[in-house]
């Protein structure tokens, strides 16, 4: 979508060329894709942590300070941290 430069100038919108260079392509990824492997290494443990806090890969990321929740105050987590709204009706294991 093109930006309305008169309304959004204060946000410094990207030109279509800059946006195209910034985004990764969105084709289906294979398991050999470095981006898919990165997602498996980070996203799967973060999702698991939503209902099982002692999950070993999740705990390792937390112990190593690799999660956003490790860098913000506890009272800020509902607004700024990892979102676990899909786990609202699930009993979270310690």
C-alpha positions as CSV (number, residue, x, y, z in Angstrom):
1,X,0.0,0.0,0.0
2,X,1.4,3.4,-0.8
3,X,1.8,5.8,2.1
4,X,0.0,9.2,2.3
5,X,3.2,11.2,2.6
6,X,1.3,14.3,3.9
7,X,-0.2,12.3,6.8
8,X,2.7,10.0,7.6
9,X,5.7,12.2,6.9
10,X,6.5,12.4,10.7
11,X,7.0,8.6,10.7
12,X,9.5,8.6,7.9
13,X,7.8,6.0,5.7
14,X,10.0,3.8,3.4
15,X,9.8,4.2,-0.3
16,X,8.5,1.1,-2.1
17,X,12.0,0.2,-3.2
18,X,13.3,0.5,0.4
19,X,10.4,-1.6,1.7
20,X,11.1,-4.2,-0.9
21,X,14.8,-4.4,0.1
22,X,13.9,-4.6,3.8
23,X,11.4,-7.4,3.8
24,X,12.4,-11.1,3.4
25,X,10.6,-13.0,0.7
26,X,7.6,-14.9,2.0
27,X,7.8,-18.1,0.0
28,X,7.2,-21.4,1.8
29,X,10.4,-22.5,3.6
30,X,12.0,-25.9,3.7
31,X,13.7,-27.3,6.8
32,X,17.1,-26.5,5.2
33,X,16.2,-22.8,5.2
34,X,18.3,-20.8,7.8
35,X,15.3,-18.7,8.6
36,X,13.1,-21.8,9.3
37,X,15.8,-23.2,11.4
38,X,16.1,-20.0,13.4
39,X,12.3,-20.0,13.9
40,X,12.5,-23.6,15.2
41,X,15.3,-22.7,17.6
42,X,13.5,-19.7,19.1
43,X,9.8,-19.7,18.4
44,X,9.1,-23.3,19.4
45,X,10.6,-22.9,22.9
46,X,8.9,-19.5,23.4
47,X,5.5,-21.1,22.5
48,X,6.2,-24.1,24.8
49,X,7.0,-21.7,27.6
50,X,3.5,-20.3,27.3
51,X,2.1,-23.4,29.1
52,X,5.2,-25.2,30.4
53,X,7.7,-22.8,32.0
54,X,10.2,-25.5,32.9
55,X,10.5,-26.7,29.3
56,X,14.3,-27.1,28.9
57,X,14.8,-25.1,25.7
58,X,12.6,-22.3,27.0
59,X,14.4,-22.3,30.3
60,X,17.7,-22.1,28.6
61,X,16.7,-19.1,26.6
62,X,15.4,-17.4,29.8
63,X,18.6,-18.3,31.7
64,X,20.7,-16.9,29.0
65,X,18.7,-13.6,28.9
66,X,17.6,-14.2,25.3
67,X,13.9,-13.5,25.8
68,X,12.3,-10.0,25.9
69,X,10.7,-10.9,29.2
70,X,14.2,-11.0,30.7
71,X,14.8,-7.4,29.9
72,X,11.7,-5.7,31.1
73,X,10.1,-5.3,34.5
74,X,7.6,-7.9,35.5
75,X,4.7,-5.4,35.7
76,X,5.5,-4.4,32.1
77,X,5.3,-7.9,30.7
78,X,1.5,-7.9,29.9
79,X,2.0,-5.0,27.6
80,X,5.6,-5.3,26.4
81,X,6.5,-9.0,26.8
82,X,5.8,-12.2,25.0
83,X,2.0,-12.6,24.3
84,X,0.4,-15.8,25.6
85,X,-3.2,-14.9,25.1
86,X,-3.9,-18.2,23.3
87,X,-3.0,-19.9,26.6
88,X,-5.5,-18.0,28.8
89,X,-7.6,-21.1,29.6
90,X,-4.6,-23.5,29.9
91,X,-3.1,-24.3,33.3
92,X,0.6,-23.3,33.0
93,X,3.0,-25.9,34.4
94,X,5.9,-24.7,36.5
